[in-house]
């Protein structure tokens, strides 16, 4: 079984394609179950954010995983990347650390990776292999962010959007801003808008209590999502980031709002994947629509300024990848020894239980000792004896040479010291 990573991100696929393979919390259980039903797949984790959808799996090969993911949308296969073994480990470590993010070193991605790991565990898709890998990824990300400045003063997509708004025609201290949603991205936007002394803040959300909570913390006004048409015309700037599978703002709604505004321009930031605002809005004369892909250019300066810290983090990751793979291979080499010891321990317990039963039944100790020694010897030697006999018949010289190394011709026990009779350490 091999570790595989398959997926697409902001570097390989546009938002119009990424949104078609975004798996939300509701779809995740069925998605994980579908992956586990694939032939040769034993473990799976799905990481789905606004900038990426990735499958992490322990599987016999990546073919079934690639086919499954490619079938989620027409033409998707041309945009997928695939990594296995050390490359897969390196990819996860870079993702968790924020080195593969649109905003270099962003802190939100580590929380999203942890949520993906927890979801897989909750739904029974996580095994020892991926659990160990993700736990190590969390440790590596923490060390990289502690030992370097890759996570210092991070610029989020939300803050980049607010900065772009500040540099546009809409002065925050003279603007009404409408926030649609109440999740982490909108929370970040609200914080930056409050710091920027926004004149008026409206918060619309499907769950009114969540909108009220966010609005109360940032001096805004809450309203249910169903009333957005009544207030959209008031907004000079709109930020939207919900988990909706369908657009929450249509071209018709924005057209009506612009008419009420007497075609005063409106700036809209769609920070969601799948997108919240119909792409046709961009064609309206007085509407200026930006998506998460558009914001990548706005954060390029941040990426260049933090390249040195990122290089230091990459060095840490390379060392940790090598160590992880080395430990993984060492564990695999120890597996035959563990099986041998397990077989010996099982035989010892079984024969010892029978010997004690014979003593309890009144059988002579000398006879019981003879039974114990004879039976235990047979139990321990039967598997290697049968294997060597088969090797002799088939001409397997490699196994015969290994047996010569394990059991040299001279009697190995005649020179043991008295203390050597103790059970060897595992």
C-alpha positions in Angstrom: 0.0 0.0 0.0 1.2 3.5 -0.9 0.6 7.0 0.2 -1.0 9.1 -2.5 -2.1 12.7 -2.9 -4.3 13.8 -5.8 -5.9 17.2 -6.3 -6.1 20.6 -7.8 -5.5 24.1 -6.4 -5.4 27.8 -7.3 -2.2 27.2 -9.2 -3.5 24.5 -11.5 -7.2 25.3 -12.0 -9.4 28.4 -12.2 -12.2 29.1 -9.6 -14.8 28.1 -12.2 -13.5 24.6 -12.1 -12.5 24.4 -8.4 -16.0 25.2 -7.3 -17.4 22.2 -9.1 -15.3 19.9 -6.8 -15.7 21.7 -3.5 -17.0 19.2 -0.9 -18.7 20.9 2.0 -19.4 19.3 5.5 -22.7 17.9 4.4 -21.3 16.0 1.4 -18.1 14.9 3.2 -19.4 11.6 4.8 -20.7 10.3 1.5 -17.5 11.4 -0.2 -15.3 9.6 2.2 -17.5 6.5 2.0 -17.3 6.6 -1.8 -13.5 6.8 -1.7 -13.2 3.9 0.7 -15.3 1.8 -1.5 -12.8 2.1 -4.3 -10.7 -1.0 -5.0 -7.4 -1.0 -3.1 -8.2 2.1 -1.0 -7.9 1.6 2.8 -7.7 5.1 4.2 -8.8 8.5 2.9 -8.8 12.2 4.0 -10.5 15.0 1.9 -9.2 18.5 2.2 -11.5 21.0 0.5 -11.0 24.8 0.8 -11.6 27.8 -1.4 -8.2 27.3 -3.0 -7.9 23.5 -3.2 -9.5 20.1 -3.2 -7.2 17.2 -2.4 -7.5 13.5 -1.7 -5.0 11.9 0.7 -5.1 8.1 0.6 -3.4 4.9 1.4 -4.0 2.8 -1.7 -2.5 0.2 -3.9 -2.1 2.7 -6.7 -3.4 6.1 -7.7 -5.4 5.1 -10.7 -8.7 4.5 -9.0 -8.3 7.8 -7.1 -7.4 9.7 -10.2 -10.4 8.3 -12.1 -12.8 9.0 -9.2 -11.7 12.7 -8.9 -11.5 13.2 -12.6 -15.1 12.0 -12.9 -16.4 14.8 -10.6 -16.4 17.3 -13.4 -15.9 17.3 -17.2 -12.3 18.0 -18.3 -11.0 18.0 -14.7 -8.4 15.3 -15.4 -6.1 17.8 -17.2 -5.8 20.0 -14.1 -5.0 17.4 -11.5 -1.6 16.8 -9.8 -0.6 13.5 -8.3 2.1 12.7 -5.7 3.1 9.6 -3.9 5.4 8.5 -1.0 8.0 11.2 -0.2 6.5 13.7 -2.6 3.1 13.2 -1.0 4.6 13.7 2.5 6.4 16.9 1.3 3.2 18.2 -0.3 1.1 17.8 2.9 3.9 19.4 5.0 4.0 22.4 2.7 0.2 22.8 2.6 -0.1 22.6 6.4 2.7 25.2 6.8 1.1 27.6 4.4 3.9 27.4 1.7 1.4 26.2 -0.9 -1.2 28.8 -0.2 -2.2 31.8 -2.4 -1.2 34.0 0.6 2.2 32.7 1.7 2.2 31.5 5.3 -1.5 32.1 5.9 -2.6 30.6 9.3 -6.1 29.5 8.3 -4.9 26.5 6.2 -3.5 24.6 9.2 -6.9 24.7 10.9 -8.5 23.5 7.7 -6.1 20.6 7.5 -6.9 19.7 11.1 -10.6 19.8 10.3 -10.1 17.5 7.4 -8.2 15.0 9.5 -10.8 15.2 12.3 -13.7 14.6 9.8 -11.9 11.5 8.4 -11.5 10.2 11.9 -15.1 10.8 12.8 -16.4 9.1 9.7 -14.1 6.0 10.1 -11.9 6.8 7.0 -8.7 7.4 9.0 -6.3 4.6 9.8 -2.9 4.4 11.5 -1.0 5.4 8.3 -2.7 8.7 7.6 -3.2 9.5 11.3 0.5 9.3 11.9 1.2 11.4 8.7 -1.2 14.2 9.7 0.0 14.3 13.3 3.5 14.8 11.9 2.3 17.5 9.5 0.8 19.4 12.5 4.2 19.2 14.3 6.2 20.3 11.3 3.9 23.2 10.6 4.2 24.4 14.2 8.0 24.1 14.1 8.3 25.9 10.8 6.1 28.8 11.9 7.9 29.0 15.2 11.5 28.8 13.9 10.9 31.1 10.9 9.0 34.2 10.1 6.9 32.6 7.4 3.8 33.1 9.5 4.6 36.6 10.8 2.0 39.3 10.0 0.2 37.2 7.4 -1.9 38.8 4.8 -5.2 36.9 4.3 -7.4 37.0 1.2 -9.9 39.0 3.3 -7.3 41.6 4.2 -6.1 41.8 0.6 -9.7 42.4 -0.5 -10.1 45.2 2.1 -6.9 46.8 1.0 -8.0 46.7 -2.6 -11.3 48.3 -1.6 -9.4 51.0 0.3 -7.4 51.8 -2.9 -10.4 52.0 -5.1 -13.1 54.6 -5.6 -14.8 53.5 -2.3 -13.3 55.3 0.7 -14.2 53.2 3.7 -14.8 56.1 6.0 -17.5 57.3 3.6 -18.9 53.9 2.5 -21.6 51.4 3.5 -20.2 47.8 3.4 -22.4 44.7 3.2 -20.9 41.4 4.5 -22.7 38.2 3.4 -21.9 35.3 5.6 -20.5 34.9 9.1 -17.6 32.5 8.9 -13.9 33.0 9.4 -13.3 34.9 6.2 -16.1 37.3 6.8 -14.9 37.7 10.4 -11.4 38.7 9.2 -12.9 41.1 6.7 -15.1 42.7 9.4 -12.0 43.1 11.6 -10.0 44.9 8.9 -13.0 47.0 7.9 -13.5 48.0 11.6 -9.8 48.9 11.8 -10.2 50.9 8.6 -13.0 53.0 10.2 -15.7 51.9 7.8 -18.7 54.3 7.9 -21.5 51.7 8.1 -21.4 47.9 8.3 -24.2 45.5 7.4 -24.0 41.8 8.1 -26.4 39.4 6.3 -26.5 35.7 7.1 -28.9 32.8 6.8 -28.7 32.3 10.6 -29.6 35.7 12.0 -28.1 34.9 15.4 -24.7 34.5 13.8 -25.1 37.8 11.9 -26.1 39.5 15.2 -23.1 38.1 17.0 -20.6 39.3 14.3 -22.3 42.7 13.9 -22.3 43.3 17.7 -18.5 42.8 17.9 -17.7 45.2 15.0 -20.3 47.9 15.4 -22.5 46.7 12.5 -26.2 46.0 11.8 -27.5 42.4 11.3 -30.1 41.3 8.9 -31.4 37.9 7.7 -30.2 36.8 4.3 -33.8 36.9 3.0 -33.9 40.7 3.3 -30.7 41.3 1.3 -32.7 42.7 -1.7 -34.1 45.5 0.5 -30.6 46.6 1.6 -28.3 45.7 -1.4 -28.7 49.2 -3.0 -27.3 50.7 0.2 -24.0 48.9 -0.2 -21.0 50.6 -1.8 -18.9 47.5 -1.2 -20.0 43.9 -0.8 -17.9 41.0 0.6 -19.5 37.6 0.3 -18.2 34.2 1.7 -20.8 31.6 2.4 -20.9 27.8 2.1 -23.8 28.0 -0.3 -23.8 25.6 -3.3 -25.8 28.2 -5.3 -25.2 31.9 -5.8 -26.6 34.2 -3.1 -26.3 37.2 -5.4 -27.6 37.1 -8.9 -27.2 39.4 -11.9 -30.9 40.4 -11.6 -30.5 41.4 -7.9 -27.4 43.5 -8.6 -29.0 45.1 -11.6 -32.0 46.1 -9.5 -29.7 47.5 -6.8 -27.7 49.5 -9.3 -30.9 51.0 -10.7 -31.9 52.1 -7.2 -28.4 53.6 -6.7 -28.8 55.6 -10.0 -25.9 53.6 -11.3 -23.5 54.7 -8.6 -20.7 52.1 -8.8 -20.6 49.0 -6.6 -17.5 47.0 -5.7 -18.1 43.3 -5.0 -15.7 40.7 -3.6 -16.6 37.1 -4.0 -14.4 35.2 -1.5 -16.3 31.9 -1.7 -15.7 28.6 -3.6 -18.2 27.7 -5.0 -18.8 31.3 -5.9 -21.5 33.3 -4.2 -22.0 36.0 -6.9 -23.0 35.1 -10.4 -20.1 35.7 -12.8 -22.5 37.6 -15.2 -22.5 40.4 -12.6 -19.0 41.3 -13.9 -20.6 42.3 -17.2 -22.6 45.1 -15.6 -21.3 48.6 -16.4 -21.3 49.9 -12.8 -20.4 46.7 -11.0 -16.8 45.8 -10.3 -16.5 42.1 -9.3 -13.4 40.4 -7.9 -13.0 36.7 -7.2 -10.4 34.8 -5.1 -8.4 34.3 -8.3 -8.3 38.0 -9.0 -7.0 38.7 -5.5 -3.9 36.5 -6.1 -2.3 39.4 -8.0 -3.0 41.7 -5.0 -1.1 39.4 -2.6 2.0 38.9 -4.9 3.9 41.6 -3.1 3.4 39.8 0.2 4.6 36.6 -1.3 7.8 38.2 -2.6 8.5 39.9 0.7 8.3 36.6 2.7 10.3 34.4 0.3 13.4 34.3 2.5 11.4 33.0 5.5 9.7 30.5 3.2 13.1 29.2 2.0 14.0 28.6 5.6 10.7 26.8 6.2 11.3 24.7 3.1 14.7 23.5 4.5 12.9 22.4 7.7 10.3 20.6 5.7 13.0 18.8 3.6 14.7 17.5 6.8 11.4 16.4 8.3 10.3 14.6 5.1 13.6 12.7 5.0 13.2 11.8 8.7 9.6 10.7 8.2 10.4 8.5 5.2 13.4 7.0 7.0 11.3 6.1 10.1 8.5 4.7 7.8 10.9 2.4 6.0 12.6 1.4 9.3 9.2 0.5 10.6 8.5 -1.6 7.6 11.8 -3.4 8.0 10.9 -4.2 11.6 7.6 -5.7 10.7 8.9 -9.3 10.1 10.6 -9.1 13.5 7.4 -8.0 15.1 5.5 -10.8 13.5 8.1 -13.3 14.6 7.9 -12.1 18.2 4.1 -12.1 18.1 4.1 -15.7 16.9 6.5 -16.7 19.6 4.5 -14.9 22.3 1.3 -16.5 21.2 2.8 -19.9 21.2 4.3 -19.4 24.6 1.0 -18.3 26.2 -1.0 -21.1 24.6 1.5 -23.9 25.6 2.0 -22.4 29.1 -1.8 -22.4 29.7 -2.0 -26.0 28.7 1.0 -26.9 31.0 -0.6 -25.2 34.0 -3.9 -27.0 33.3 -2.0 -30.3 33.3 -0.4 -29.4 36.7 -3.8 -28.5 38.1 -5.1 -31.8 37.0 -2.3 -33.6 39.0 0.1 -34.6 36.3 3.7 -35.0 37.3 5.9 -31.8 37.0 8.6 -33.7 35.1 6.0 -34.8 32.5 4.6 -31.3 32.2 8.0 -29.8 31.7 8.8 -32.3 29.0 5.4 -31.5 27.3 6.0 -27.8 27.5 9.5 -28.0 26.1 8.6 -30.4 23.3 5.4 -28.6 22.3 6.8 -25.1 22.4 9.8 -26.2 20.3 7.6 -27.7 17.7 5.3 -24.6 17.6 8.3 -22.2 17.2 10.1 -24.3 14.6 7.2 -25.4 12.5 6.8 -22.3 10.3 10.6 -21.8 9.5 11.0 -25.6 9.0 8.1 -25.7 6.5 9.4 -22.7 4.7 13.0 -24.1 4.4 11.6 -27.4 3.2 9.6 -25.6 0.5 12.7 -23.5 -0.4 14.8 -26.7 -0.8 12.2 -28.2 -3.1 11.9 -25.0 -5.2 15.6 -24.2 -5.3 15.2 -20.9 -3.3 18.9 -20.3 -2.5 18.2 -16.9 -1.0 16.2 -18.3 1.8 18.7 -21.0 2.4 21.5 -18.4 2.7 19.4 -16.4 5.1 18.9 -19.5 7.2 22.7 -20.1 7.3 23.2 -16.6 8.6 20.5 -17.0 11.2 21.6 -20.5 12.3 25.3 -20.9 11.8 26.8 -24.4 11.7 28.5 -24.2 15.1 26.4 -24.8 18.2 25.6 -21.2 19.2 24.4 -21.8 22.8 27.3 -23.8 24.3 29.3 -20.7 25.1 26.6 -18.6 26.7 27.2 -17.1 30.1 24.8 -17.9 32.9 23.1 -14.5 32.6 22.5 -15.0 28.9 19.7 -17.4 29.7 17.5 -14.3 30.4 14.9 -13.5 27.8 16.4 -11.1 25.3 15.2 -7.5 25.1 12.7 -6.9 22.3 
